[in-house]
């Protein structure tokens, strides 16, 4: 209540024992225009008059209209002089009938100014910036800190976005750019010791969603009927695992995926050009997980910018995967989302 009015004094009296149950007694400073004043002396135009306020606080689960009337009578009728203002604040929501009773009774008693604060009004006040210290002190919540954190997070995302645009490509021409993605905390980088790499080169696709960079995680030769949108893909070879540039210390000559390239290409090459296409799985890296954009790289994998990413469960990507179908050439100038209800089984035995 401290900044609710211009108080001369405000004190909690609920525990003093001689206040007839009043919780807060406050004196408001109020300047009124004097009845008679000297036009030549402006200082005499206004006079200070004190206004007495009674503020009653109730911590109850419910307050009926009858209870409202009883509270008011207990607080005001027992006073030698009625106060100027009255506030009833409670930790419950007041019904319309209770609020009507509140207004009617105070008007009847000649109270000039009055307010009723239920649970919803108090919560609305607590969420105002000026009361953030109370919200934090009593509930451990700070909206100001939260807003500051959101602002800081957005600034960080924008800084990452600018670095990506500067060192990889802008919004309109990122497609087909090559980037190297590696985890932030790995002990054995760049040595692989025969293990499948957690770091590798990817082909960028777009900056979508708006706070992510999306890459081609998988890419397979595919059959596509563009009229019926039926399709199937050859899963023995994934061209998204790039052969060039090469990952340092990776044995491409013994990699099963690379060994299947010719077989997959031969199967796919038998298709008519109009049915040739690619099945592509797109995955996104959120800007928040990109800890650094290293435009220089290193002597082991130095052909392209490095994105140093906070991996979760050995993956740099968000959970969502977008599956699309792309044409082999420009004769079919469209890209469609892969409808798995229309997936055929043309190549299930091609292995």
N, C-alpha and C positions, 0 to 999 in steps of 0.2 A: 504493500500500500504506500510505500514511501514517496513515490513520484506520482501518485494518483491525483493529489492536490498540492497546492502550496501550503504546507503545514507549518504552523508556528511550533507545534509540538505533536508528537504521536508516541503513545506508549501502550505496551501490553499490560493490561490490568487484570486479566483473567485469573491469576493465581494470588492476587493480593488479599482476597477474602472479604472485601468491603465494597464491592463494585456491583452488587446485585446481578452477578453473572455476566457482565459486559466484558468482552475479550480485549477490545482495543478502544481507547478513548483518544480522540484527536481534535486538535484546534486548528481550524483553517484560517489563514490570513486572507481577508477579502477587502478590496478597496471599493468603496461606494462613493457616488457623487454626493457632495454635501448639498443640503437644502439651500443654504445661503452662503455664498462665497464672493470674495472680492474679484471682479473681473481682471483687475490689475495684478493680482497675486495668484498665479496658476497653482502654486503649491497648496493653496487652501481649497482647491476644487474637489479633491478626493480625500476621504478620511478612511482610516483603517478600522474595520470592524471584525471581530472574531466570531467564527462560526463553530459550534460544537457538533462533532460527529460521533455517533456510536457505530462501532463495527463489531458485528456478532459472527462468530465462526462456529460451525457445527460439523462434527465428524460423525455422520450417521448414514446408514444405508438407504433410508427413505425418510422423507419429511412430508406429511400429509398437509392439506390446506388448513385443517384444524390446528395442527402442530405449528404451522407458520404463524397463525393468529396468536397462539399462546406465547410464542417466542417474542413477538413484537410487543405484546402487552406487558410481559415480564420486563423487557428492556426499557420501555418508554414511559408507561403509566406510572412506574415507581419513581421516575425522576421528578425533582422539584420543578424543573422547567423542561419542556420538550426540546430535544436537540434540533439543530437546523437540518442535519442530514443523517441518513441511516443506511447501512450496508449489511446485508445478510449473505454470508458466503458459506457454502456447504459442499461436502464431498459427494453429493448425490445430484441427480438431475431432477429439477422441479417440473411438475406437471403444469399444464396451462391453467388449471383451476387453482393450483397453489400460487402461481404467479399473479393471477387475477386477485386472489385474496390478499396477497402482499401489497399490491397497488391500492386496492380499496381501503384497506385498514390504515395504511400510512397517510393517504389523503384525508381520511376521517380524523386522524390525529393531528393534522396540520403540519406534517413534515414536508419541508419545501423540496428537498432533493433526496432521492433514494435509488439504490441499485440492488439487484439480486444476482449473485454469482453462483451458478450451479457448477457441476463437474465440467460440463462442456466449455463454459466461459473461462473457467480457471485453466483448463488445458490450452485453450486458444491463447490466453495471455502468456502462459509458460513458453509457448513456442515463438513468441516475439523475440527478436534479437536482443532487446534490452534486458530480458529476463533469462538469458542463457546461463548466467552464473547460478541462478536458482535451480534451473533444470539440471545443471551439472552437480550442484551441491547435494541435492536431495535424491536424484535419480541416476547420477553417473552418466548422463547424456549431455553432449555438447554439440548443438547443431552448428555453431560457429566453427568448431574444429572440423566437423563433418564437411561443411561447405568449403573450408580451407583445403581439406584433403581432396575433395572432388576437383577443386580448381587446380591444385598441384598435379593431380592425376591427368587432367585434361591437357595441361601444359606439357607434361611428359610425353603424352601420346602425340601431340602436335609436333614436338621436337623430333620424335622418332620418325614421324611421317615426312618431315622436311629432309631428314638425313636420307631416307629411302629414295625420295624423289631426286635429291641431289646426286646420290652415288649409284643409283640403279636406273631409274627412269621416271618420267612424269606420269600423270594419270592416264593419258591417252595412248602411250606407247610402251607400256611395261610388258605387254604380252611378248613371249618368247625370249625375254631377257634371262640370263643364267645367273643364279645366285648360289652361294655355298652356305649351308645351314649346319651349325654345330652346337652342341651343348656347352653351357658355361662351365660346368664342373665335371671334367673328365681327367683322369690321371694319365691315361696311356696315349692321348692324342699326340702325334698323328699315327702312331703304330696301331695296326689292327690285329696282328698275331692270328690271322686266319678267321677272325670273328666277323660277323656281319656288321657293317659300320653304322654307328649312330649318327654319323655326319656324312653328308653327301651333297652333290650338286642337284639342283632342281630348276625346272623351267617355270618362271613366274607367269601368272595369268592375268591378275587384275588386283586392284585395291578394293576388294569387297569381301565382307561387309565393310562399312565405312571406316572402322577402326582396326582393320586387319589387312595383311597382304596374303593373297591366295596363290598357291602354286599347284602344279600338276603333280599329284602324288602317284597316280597310276595312269598308264596310257597303253591301250591294247589295240591291235588291228581288229577291225569289226566289219561285219556285214550289216547294212542298213537299207531297209526299204522305206524310202522317204514318203511314199504315198500312204502306206499302212502304218508307218512308224514301228514296224517289227524289226527286231535286231538280234544280233548275237556277237560275241567277241571271242577271240582266240587267247586263252588265258596263259598259254605256256611262255609267252614273251611279253615283258613289260618295258616298253621303250621310254618310260619316264625315268627309269634308272639309266642315266646317261652314260654312254661309252666315252664320249668326249665332252668336256674335259675329264680326264681320268682322276679318280681318287687315289691319293698317294698310298702305296703299300697294299692296294687291293688287287687280287689275282683275277683279272678278267678272263684269262685263258681257261680257268677251271670253274668259272661261274656258270651254273646251270642256266640262268636266265639268258646270258649271252650266247651259250651254246645252242639255245633253241631259236635264236633269231632267224636263221636261214629257213628253218622248217616252217615257222609261223609266216614268214614273208611269202614263201612258195604257196601256202594254202590261200593266203589272202590275195595274192597276185592273180589267182585264177578267176576272181570275181570280175564282173563288168565294172568299169570305172564308176558308173552311176551308183553302184551299191557299195563301193569302197568307202570306208570311214574309220573313225576312231571312237572307242569307248574310253572316256576320261573321268577319273575321279579327282575332284578338286578339294583341297584342304586348306584351311586358313590358319595363320599365325597371328594372334592378337598382339597389337602394339605393346601392350603391357608386359608381354613375355619376351620381347626383344630387348635384351639388356644393353647391347651395343651393336652399332653398325660399323664394321671394320672395312673401310674402303680399300685398304692396302692388301689385306690378306697376309699370307706368310710364304716362306720358300717351299713349302710342301704342297699347298693348294692355293696357288697364287694367280689364277686366271680370272678371278671375279670377286666382287665384294663378299665379305663374310657377314652373316647374321649370327650373332652369338645369342642363343635363346635359352630361356629357362624351361628345360624339359620336364614333363610330368609323365611318369610311367614310361620313360624312355622315348617320349614323343614330344615334338615341338608344337603339335597341332591341337586345335580345338576339337571337340567331339564330333561336330557335324561334318558330314561328307556330302558334297553335291556331285551327282553323277550325270554326265551329259554325253550327247552324241554329236560328233563333228564330221563334216564331209571331208573326203580325201582331197578334193580340189574345189575350185570356185563354181563348178557347175550347179552345185546345190548351196546356194548362199544363205544357209541358215544353221542354227545350232538349236537342238532340242534337249529337254531333260529326258533322261533314260527312264522309260516306263517299264518296270520289271514285269508287269503283267503281260507285256508284249515281247518278252525275251524268248527267243527260240532256243532249241538245243542242237544247233547245227554242228558244233565243234566239241561236244562233250567227250568224244573218243579220240580226239586228234593227238593226244599225248602218246 
